[in-house]
Amino acid sequence: MDNASSASWRNASNFVEHTGTLLDNAKAYDRVHPQYLSQVLLKFGFPSQFVHCILNLFFDNSIHVNINGFLTEPIAQRRGIRQSDSISPVLFNLAIEPFLLSIINNPDISSYSLQHTKLPHNVQTP
């Protein structure tokens, strides 16, 4: 993933004790590449005809940009899924699933549990 950052904490013996990964989801839908999405959908067992239709709907098209009332020449859309389509969140979740599964199934990565942690009842989300 080109939008992931990792940090490691080492003990006095210079042995890695903990690693954290931060995933930047800014413009996440724009980062979905058609070839990757195609491979993921096929791997999850979607029929090739369905995958072909999805790719045609999202990637095999062009757009015109309206600049001061004048339309540009067609511009090919090479990657990214539109946020306005109701199927886009599902496609994005399917696209990121192999990354998440690789973390969950990696025996070298364990989770951290926030036991006995109480959050104030007035915590607000951004």
Secondary structure, DSSP 8 states (H G I E B T S, - for coil): -TTEEEEEEE-TTS-EEEEEEEE--TTGGGG--HHHHHHHHHHTT--HHHHHHHHHHHTS-EE--EETTEE---EE--S---TTSTTHHHHHHHHHHHHHHHHHT-TT------TT----TT----
